Amino acid sequence: MDLPVLWFWIVAFFFIGYFVLDGFDFGVGIALPFIGKDDTDRRVLINTIGPIWDLNETWVIVAGAVLFASFPEWYATIFSGFYLPLLLILLALIVRGVSFEYRHQGKGVEWTRWFDWMIFVGSIVPAFLWGVAFANITQGLALDENFNYVGSFFDLLNPYALLGGLTTLTLFFYHGLVFITRKTEGEILDRARALALKVGVLVAVLAITFLGWTVTANFSTAGMMLAMVAVLAFVGSYVGTLLRRDGIAFALGALTVATAVLTLFASLFPNLIPNTLDPANPLTIINGSSSDYTLTIMSWAALIIVPFVLGHQAWTFWGFRKRISRTMITGEAPKE
């Protein structure tokens, strides 16, 4: 396999890991006002991701670094063309992270409530905008001869991209709700399961429409097969939730997210960004990649480092695998 091809799929691997892992973090944050009936409930929900949310979030940093090193032209086009959406994502992630750390300072009901809403907003904004960004990349952008984006911010808000944003938003919400059923007990679990079944119907409609649009516009056999796997995995997850098989439902939900993202990359390959101004001159894995020497060094580094990253992630999940209940939350909750 050529090194640019290999690193295209390595970039895909890191973004898939990010969306699977931080996806359910976003979903828990979005669920906060819907599932949390009082402060104790919300503390339970936050504690389900408390030990792992920052570890999950580091995947996007690694993905960005790998993208920069392996495909600098791709990185430059995305980060300049999507400057405002990526800035909004960054600000939302900062707000969310600060809120996790400061909401428990115990300075009153209003203090806590404000940070809860900041967690909600800091989760819903990136969940939507990541879908908008990747939909635009898959569909293609207006690029000049130097692969600079020459469109406007509002050009990014086209129907396909907005559908992509709504798909990731609802899919991550569902993913988070199923994660809650895997990590909680009692009434919180029951409320999360009931809401997951409702949200799942909306996910099915949006995801099938979006994936169908994707593989139709950028047909590839691999993309079509992956889209079918994503649909079947989601059906399995939904049935698992219905049958109260929480572990199976969550695993298949993660597979749904992974194969849906992989569908976008498979539909894109071998392009990095199709050029809507000049379809004959897209940004590809060949004209957008680093030198073979750079990619060779990175390959050896990845071979050594990635197993440790995966091992640490698995160890962290195993160490914090137990369910969380209201009785485990210590201290007096603020009266509301």
ABEGO torsion letter per residue (X at the ends): XBAAAAAAAAAAAAAAAAAAAAAAAAAAAAAAAAABABAAAAAAAAAAAAAAAAAAAAAAAAAAAAAAAABAAAAAAAAAAAAAAAAAAAAAAAAAAAAAAAAAAGAEAAAAAAAAAAAAAAAAAAAAAAAAAAAAAAAEBBBBAAGBBABBAAAAABAAAAAAAAAAAAAAAAAAAAAAAAABBEAAAAAAAAAAAAAAAAAAAAAAAAAAAAAAABBBAAAAAAAAAAAAAAAAAAAAAAAGBAAAAAAAAAAAAAAAAAAAAAAAOABABBBAABAABBBBAAAABBBAAAAAAAAAAAAAAAAAAAAAAAAAAAAAABBBBAAABBEBBBBX
